[in-house]
Amino acid sequence: AYPLLALALVAAKPAPVAPAASMVSIAAPAAVAADPANRWTLELSNGSKVVVQLRPDIAPHHVYRIQQLTTQGFYNGLKFHRVIPGFMAQGGDPEGTGKGGSPLPDLAAEFNDMPHLRGVTSMARAESDNSANSQFFIMLAPTFKLDHKYSAFGRVIEGMAGVDAMAPGEPPEAPTTIVRATIGGPLPAPPADAAVPVAVATGAAPTKP
C-alpha cells in the first residue's frame, strides 16, 4: 500500500514534540514570495480555493516538480485519496489508490528544517528516502516526527478552511478532488543543479505520511 511512513509514526497519537530551534522561517523570503510562480492554487470540488506558498529556497527540485506537473495539467481531476482528520490530507496520485505517480523520475530527498506545522505541504514517498514523485500531503495539525523524514516544500497561506472541509477517509466515500491546479506565473527555469542525477522511478508504491 502507499500509506506514508508518517502513519505509523502518529498511529499512537503521541504528544507533539517541540521543533528544534534551528528550523527555517515559516515565512518565505521576500524574493521567493514576490515570484508569482511560487503561488500554487488548488481549486477544490468542495468549492474552496487553497493557495500554497511554494519554497524553492528549501526544496528546489520538489517545488519545480510541483510547478512542472501543474503546468502540464497533471493534478487536474485528481482525488485526495487519504484524509485523516487531525493529521493530514494526501493527494496527487493519478490512480487514486496511493500507489501511483507521474511518468517523471523519482526525486532525491530534500529534507530540510521546515517544521511540519498545520498548513505545511510536503511530499509523500515510499520506503526509500529518494522516492517522492507526484504525491503530496497537507498537514492538518502539527506532527513534528515527520521533520527531516519528508521533503516539506511549502505552506498554505490562503484557504486552509477548504483543506479542513475535505471529505475524510482512507479512501473517502466521495473524495474531494482538485478541479484545477495552477501556478501564478510561467514555469520557471529548472534548478541550477537539475542535471545532477536523482533516483530513478522504480514503480514502488510511496508510503503515506
Secondary structure as the mmCIF struct_conf table of DSSP 4:
data_model
#
loop_
_struct_conf.conf_type_id
_struct_conf.id
_struct_conf.beg_label_comp_id
_struct_conf.beg_label_asym_id
_struct_conf.beg_label_seq_id
_struct_conf.end_label_comp_id
_struct_conf.end_label_asym_id
_struct_conf.end_label_seq_id
HELX_RH_AL_P HELX_RH_AL_P1 LEU A 5 VAL A 10
TURN_TY1_P TURN_TY1_P1 ALA A 11 ALA A 12
HELX_LH_PP_P HELX_LH_PP_P1 PRO A 14 ALA A 20
TURN_TY1_P TURN_TY1_P2 ALA A 21 SER A 22
HELX_LH_PP_P HELX_LH_PP_P2 MET A 23 SER A 25
BEND BEND1 ILE A 26 ALA A 27
HELX_LH_PP_P HELX_LH_PP_P3 ALA A 28 PRO A 29
HELX_RH_AL_P HELX_RH_AL_P2 ALA A 30 ALA A 34
HELX_RH_3T_P HELX_RH_3T_P1 PRO A 36 ASN A 38
STRN STRN1 ARG A 39 LEU A 44
TURN_TY1_P TURN_TY1_P3 SER A 45 ASN A 46
BEND BEND2 GLY A 47 GLY A 47
STRN STRN2 LYS A 49 LEU A 54
TURN_TY1_P TURN_TY1_P4 PRO A 56 ILE A 58
HELX_RH_AL_P HELX_RH_AL_P3 PRO A 60 THR A 71
TURN_TY1_P TURN_TY1_P5 GLN A 72 GLY A 77
STRN STRN3 LYS A 79 LYS A 79
STRN STRN4 ARG A 82 ILE A 84
TURN_TY1_P TURN_TY1_P6 PRO A 85 PHE A 87
STRN STRN5 MET A 88 GLY A 91
TURN_TY1_P TURN_TY1_P7 PRO A 94 GLU A 95
BEND BEND3 GLY A 96 LYS A 99
BEND BEND4 PRO A 103 LEU A 104
HELX_LH_PP_P HELX_LH_PP_P4 PRO A 105 ASP A 106
STRN STRN6 LEU A 107 LEU A 107
HELX_LH_PP_P HELX_LH_PP_P5 ALA A 108 ALA A 109
BEND BEND5 ASP A 113 ASP A 113
TURN_TY1_P TURN_TY1_P8 ARG A 118 GLY A 119
STRN STRN7 VAL A 120 MET A 123
STRN STRN8 ARG A 125 ARG A 125
BEND BEND6 GLU A 127 SER A 128
TURN_TY1_P TURN_TY1_P9 ASP A 129 ASN A 130
STRN STRN9 ALA A 132 ALA A 132
BEND BEND7 SER A 134 SER A 134
STRN STRN10 PHE A 136 MET A 139
BEND BEND8 LEU A 140 ALA A 141
HELX_RH_3T_P HELX_RH_3T_P2 PHE A 144 LEU A 146
TURN_TY1_P TURN_TY1_P10 ASP A 147 LYS A 149
BEND BEND9 TYR A 150 TYR A 150
STRN STRN11 ALA A 152 GLU A 158
HELX_RH_AL_P HELX_RH_AL_P4 MET A 160 ASP A 164
TURN_TY1_P TURN_TY1_P11 ALA A 165 ALA A 165
BEND BEND10 MET A 166 MET A 166
HELX_LH_PP_P HELX_LH_PP_P6 ALA A 167 PRO A 168
STRN STRN12 GLY A 169 GLY A 169
BEND BEND11 GLU A 170 PRO A 171
BEND BEND12 GLU A 173 ALA A 174
STRN STRN13 THR A 177 THR A 177
STRN STRN14 ILE A 178 ILE A 183
BEND BEND13 GLY A 184 GLY A 185
HELX_LH_PP_P HELX_LH_PP_P7 PRO A 186 PRO A 191
TURN_TY1_P TURN_TY1_P12 ALA A 192 ALA A 195
BEND BEND14 VAL A 196 VAL A 196
HELX_LH_PP_P HELX_LH_PP_P8 ALA A 199 ALA A 201
HELX_LH_PP_P HELX_LH_PP_P9 ALA A 204 PRO A 206
STRN STRN15 THR A 207 THR A 207
HELX_LH_PP_P HELX_LH_PP_P10 LYS A 208 LYS A 208
#
